Amino acid sequence: MRVTNSPIVFLPLLLMALVFAEAPSPTLAADSGLLPVRTPSGIIIQAEIADTAVKRATGLMYREHLDKDHGMLFIFGQPLPWTIWMKNTKIALDLLWLDEKKRVIHIERQVPICTKSDDSCPQYRPNSSDAIYVLEIAGGTVDSYKIEKGSKLEFKTP
């Protein structure tokens, strides 16, 4: 076979490269950077990922609004009784702590806003169990999604 620089030869190679290119990760919603989290009632929450120290420290600070079907999933490196606080958080949230099996081990409902810029905002943590994930969703939605302690959420971590 002879290799040439003719566009006719390179066009099929380009098309093959596009066809066999790596598909986007099934764990994230296409082109959004959001992770779909399925609730027991079948509702899908589009969750932003907080998987670095900076992202976890910032969380949902300064946000004015959170859509009912959106949230933030905090992913930690090891299971511990992780503490969440509401510093500079302008929206009420429902907080869910999950174990390694993605089962809800603790829920805080309608956690109020805290716009104080100092460190006096309340802190929240699970009663006794260790968590590896914390999901923050719009305040008041956990009950309508039929999520309770022991519920299993479905998602694929990146």
C-alpha positions, 0 to 999 in steps of 0.5 A: 500500500502506498501512503500519500498526502492526498485529501482523499486518503486522509478523509476516510482516516479522519472519519474513522478517528471521529467514529472511534473517538472515546465517547463521553463519560456516562457518569456525567450528563452530556456537555454539562459537567453535572452528575445525574443522581436518581432518587428512590422516586425516580427523580433525577437531580443534576448535581455539581461535583465538589471533589477537591478541597477548594470546591468543597470549601466553596460549596454553594456559597453566594448562590441566590437560587438553586433549581429544585432538580439541581444540587451539589454532591460532595465527594470525600476521600474517606468515610468520616462524620463530615461537617457541613456549614452554611457560611455565606449560603443564601439559600435554604438546603436539605443536606443528605449524608451517604455511606459508601453504598450510597445509602442515606445515613443522615438528613438535615431538612430546611437548613436555614441560610447564614449570610454571616461572613465570620465563622459563627454559622451553625455546623451540621454533621451526622449523628453517629455514622461515617459518610463519604458523600454529602448531597445538598439539594434545595430546601424542602425537596427531600420529602417530595423526592421520598428520600429518607434515612436508609434510602439508596441513591443511584449515581456513578462517581467520576 
